[in-house]
């Protein structure tokens, strides 16, 4: 039954252009579902229940107002019930998913219908991960760990994902891709933590630093805790001339603050029990992260589907894309303490899917002295 469904002769009985339209519409519908995933997964809400509704007034959206692309345009980006604005992100995700699905069909449809649909599934996961990481700086385990499992299963049923015909070889390539993906990114995370894990700020003498419930108030800015605390072991350190709590004071002490513990010299406090803390110091050390562990699992999921070559390609290309984006933000005066790296990995993976092997072949010919794009 499965082989009959993906039989090229069955699909060829209908004009290729018709299937192109169908794939685009189907992609837009999947994009509508991805909007639900992007909104609800980071909030740990069910993506099934309740049905689609306005996040402002909770109005349950009927099917005729849930048409991809069309509804957003007709309603001019507003809820029909309460008039609240609907983010343009909803329209962009639907359009981007439809275009990616269409591109996958045009690129691979004539070669393999099954492979095209698998690539569409991967692209949908990349889109969801990108928009979630941009907004929340996380990639949920449902996407990363779930991607590892599904990538391994897909490698069993569709060994052509790894350009082989043998199922054992395909499964081996999937496992190797996971190992290389997770291993390389984890190594980068650890090396980055050693090299760039601390950011020392030198302040004017006798600077008053105020620790609030949400962040650290410095003379020129406020640093939110969420920008510096990535894991429970991360720690803010400073040697203070004086420290003032509500009911006591200290002089010439070292203050260490982590998400779970405040330590002033040898005394320890639970941070949530300290309503007010002021310190006078000329220096503060903030924790800093090169990459997050979500990126480790994300690259492992990509390796499970596409193998170790895709991992190496995505790692190198994503670093280039990230560097260009970082320099562009600096030039535009938009310095950020925290950047989402998952979207750059996703962009590099998209390039691999559509042209990666050809680009590698072209580069090999270029460095060998006989350029040519195959």
Secondary structure, DSSP 8 states (H G I E B T S, - for coil): -HHHHT-HHHHHTS-HHHHHHHHHHHHHHHHHHHHHHHHHGGGT--SSSS-SB-TTT--B--GGG--TTHHHHHTTTB-TTT--B--HHHHHHHHHHHHHHHHHHHHHTTT-HHHHHHHHHHHHHHHHHHHHHHHHS---HHHHHHHHHHHHHHHHH-GGGGT-S-HHHHHHHHHHHHHHHHHHHHHHHHHHHHHHSEEEEEEEEEEEEEE-SSEEE-SS-EEEHHHH-SSTT-EEEEEEEEEE-SS-EEEEEEEEEESS-EEETTEEE-GGG---EEEEEEEEEEE--SS-HHHHHHHHHHHHHH-HHHHHHHHHHHHHHHHHHHHHHHHTT---S----HHHHHHHHHHIIIIIHHHHHHHHHHHTT-----
